[in-house]
Amino acid sequence: MAIEAKVHTFLRALLKEQGEPTWPHHLTMARLVARALRLGRPVLIQTATTVERYYLSYLTPALLSPEPAIVVAPEVVQKKLLQKEIPRLQEWLQTNKEIRTDAIGDSEDNFRGIMLVSPEVWLRDRLEGKGAIPSNIPTIIDRADNLEEWARSQLTATIEPKDWEESMEKFPLLAESIDNVRVKLSKAIFDRPKNPYECCLIPQPEQEILKHLCQTLAKKQMLGEAFAKFWHRWQTDGEIISASIARKTQQFTLNIGPGTVSTACSKIWQQQPVVLIGSFLDREKNAEIYRQELGIPEILCLKFSPNRQSEYLKLYLPERLPMPNTPEFKGVLLEQLCTTVTLCSHVEKPVVVLVEDVPLKAQTGAMLAAEFGSRVRVEKTDLAKNGILISGWQFWHQNQEVLPTPHLLAIATLPFPSLENPLVAGRVAYYKRQRQDWFRLYLLPTGLREIQRAVVPLREDRGIVALFDNRVNHRSYGNIILSALEPCARINYLDRSWFDSE
């Protein structure tokens, strides 16, 4: 029996025993993953749902396949798979496939199990060619929504405060020169206006000072490990050099990373067949922009859509609100938030308010705390049943799985990366130098992925999304945003029946 048919038979029986499946696409996705593992052909799958609903679709073929597989997943997902899902599925399937969480190396040709590995470990091995992970084993990458971010992190080199001290101690003859450069950089960094992002780009004159130091250290073979990695990255075109700033301690960390990860990542996809799985990777089925970001060649792509009858959102989208960049916006936003949160007061479910602007986030927290007291938490996970969480987008994504699904998700502004963030400005400048459409290739795709990932849990509970960014109604990209939120029931007025009942 071909593996696809075997997987279909076993998974259908399992779903029948469990009752009605919570996700209608299990069998389709499982057959596609089984085929990819059997033939060694890459595939990209957009599930439009959470990992808790689709994990069966890739674990079943991985466990039933006679060949080995690597599953790349964040540690929080690995923990769930190891402690609960894999043992339960192994028992039901009557398999005893070996599960490992350590690198096996190319030498262990007899390995036929499943290796669970974190994205950081896998990417480091692939990008640096360490060979700790075999290059010929089919690899399933879960949470591929974050793949570009993971790769950028691995491709970024840093010089921390301790690295300056270590270099001066290790190379005393050049200690004065090293310290002089540190002092000049420190002055230039802390003389710059303070911003909420606690970072800045390093301007060209200071880059030249740092570059001269690295060249001197390299010629004298006095580059410490951190400086060596930093200097190695500098040899690549298009690098962005920035500083993370800790004003309380008057210290800074230098960072150098790529304008785009596509060139570095393109070599990864030649090393093994991959199955890329994510909730929302691209608004198009063929994921052209997502693949371009990561240097992925043309591959088979599949995109599922939420069920229009059972997974629609309730979208409150008021009209005639001030634009986010106007002075009137803050006052109207706070008034709208107070009204909508009040309407949810009788529901024993939390409310999440997403505010990316740092000062506005603090003001929102203070205003709601004055109205609702200890129910309000600013980026804390210890929420009451009817708690109110004020959060930025990153905090919400990192904690979505440990927090209960909210009754209301209120979005202050669309999650486009802010051009006021020096790192975002640096990436936009890179796209401009390449004569590329930075909004279409960077800001818009990022915003779409952010907003779609944020609302997934509410689809499954038919929750409410309140969007207070009027650009959706008046900008050319507004229809793209609204299409990304489909299916949804949309109103532009406050319907009390929506908010005060579950």
C-alpha positions, 0 to 999 in steps of 0.5 A: 500500500502506497504511503499516501493511501495508508496515511489516508486510511489510518487518519480517516479512522482516527478522525472517525473515532474522535468524532467530527474533525475540528478541521476539514482539511486533514486528509488533503494535507496529510496525503500531500505531506505523505507524497512529499516525504515519499517523492522528496519533492518540496511543498508549501502549505498555508493552513489558515488555522492554528497548529493545534488543529493541523498537527495530525496532518503532518505527524501521521505521515511522518510516523507512518513513513518507513523513512526518516524525517526532520521536524523543525518547530519552536520549542513550545511546539516541540514540547506539546508534540513530545509530551502529548501528541506524538505518544498518543498518536504512536499508540493509536497508530501502533508504531514505535518510531524513534523520536530524537531531539539531538543532532544525528550527523551524516554518519548515522545512515541507519536512522529511520526515526523523527528528529525534532529540532529548533529553527535556530539550531536547524538554520545555523547548521544549514547556513553555516554548513556545520553538518550536524544535521543530515542534508538528505532527510526530508524536512517539515518546517512548522510555523514557517510564518516566522522563517524570515525572522528566524533567518534574519536573527541567525544572519545577524552578528553582534558586538556586545559591551563585554566584547569590547572589554574582552578584546582590550584585555586580550590585545593590550597593545591595541587597547587604547585604539579599541577604547577610542573607537568605543568612546566615539561610537558611544558619543555618536549613538547617545547624542542622537535623539531618543526614540521609543524603539531604543535603537539607531542606525550607525551613520557612515562616518562612524561606520568608517571609524569602526571599519578601520578598527576591524581592518586593523585587528584583522591584519594583525590577527587580533579579531576576537570571536565577536569582532570576527563574526561582525567583520565577516558579515561586513564582507557581504553587500547590503548589510545594515549596521545598527545599535541597540541602546540601553540608556539606563546603563549607557551601553550599546550593542552593535548589530549587523544584518542583511537587508534581505535574507533571500541570497543566504537562504537560497542555498538551503533549499538545495540541501534537502526536500522541505515541507513548509507549513504556516498559517498565512505566508502570502496572500496569493496561493503561489506565495510569490512574495514569501518565496522571494523573501526567502529565496525559495524556487518555484514549488507546489503550493497549497492554500486552505481558506477558513470555512465561511459558515463556521470560521467567520469573524465579526468585524467592527469597522467604524467609518469617519474616524481620524487618520492615525497620523492626525492629532485627533486620532488618539482622543477618538481611539481612547473613546472608542476603546472605552466604549467597546470594552465596556460593552464586553463587561458582562462576558467572562472572556478577556479583551485584547487591545493591540497598540504598537505605538509605545507612548500610546500603549502606555496612555491606553493602559493608564486610561483603561486602568482608571476605568476598569481597575485591576482587570487591565494588564499591560503586556502581562500574561496573568489575565483574569477571566474578564481581563483586559490586555494592552499589548504590542503585536510581538507580545501578542504573537509570542503569547497567543497560545498561552492566553485564552482566546479573547472575546474582543480583539481591538486593533488601534492601527494596521500592523505595518512596520513603522518607518519611525523605527530606524531598523525598518527605515534601514530595510526600506532604504535597502529596497530603495537602493535595489529599485524595488517596491518597498511597500508591496514587497515589505510593509504590506506583506508583513502587515497582512501576515501580522493581522491574519495570524492575530485573528486566527484564534477568534475565527475558531470562537467567532470572536469580534475584531474591532479595527480603528484604522480608517486607512482601510476605508480610504487607501488603495490597499484597504481592499487587500486588508479586508480580503485578508480578513474574509470571511467576516460579518462586517458592521460600521456601528456598535451593535450591543448584541455582538459585544455582550454575549458569547 
